[in-house]
Amino acid sequence: MLIQKHSNSKKQTTPVIIIGGGIAGLICAVHLVERGIKPLMLEAEPRADKI
């Protein structure tokens, strides 16, 4: 996954939605949160870790 860091500090205006709470969705969410982006994760199951 390649995410470019911007030199100017703008607030996030585009919502990020992660569909699926499997291992890939969880890893994606972690990477986004580490960069200050708050994603919305959608999962059909009651838990987000099907492993």
C-alpha angles and dihedrals in degrees: 000000000000119000119173118218115225120220094218118069107233124163118251109264102167114074117232117215122188113200111207131027099223124120094286093049092049093048090048090051092050092051092049094048090050087058093050097258118131110212127194111228120206118199129168095208125073090244128048098217113074093172 
